[in-house]
Amino acid sequence: MVVFQLLSAVLVLSLDQLFRSRYGALGALCLLLLGVGLRARSTACLSAGAIVFLVLMAQA
């Protein structure tokens, strides 16, 4: 269990760095909204994160 938590933390941090370097603050906001939405099972946060992600992909 501890190994799984460590690997997930490393994965989240690396994804965060990738989004920040490529997409800036909106990329970090997108990851934050998606993460909070998944953990809280909130469709509003998931939808907002998905919309931010689509906006970022449309600009790229």
GILIN-V164283 format. One record per helix or strand. SS is the DSSP state (H for helix, E for strand). FROM is the first residue (numbers start at 0). LEN is the number of residues. Records with the same first field share a line. If there is no record, write none. Layout:
SS=FROM-LEN ; FROM-LEN
This chain:
H=1-22 ; 24-16 ; 42-17
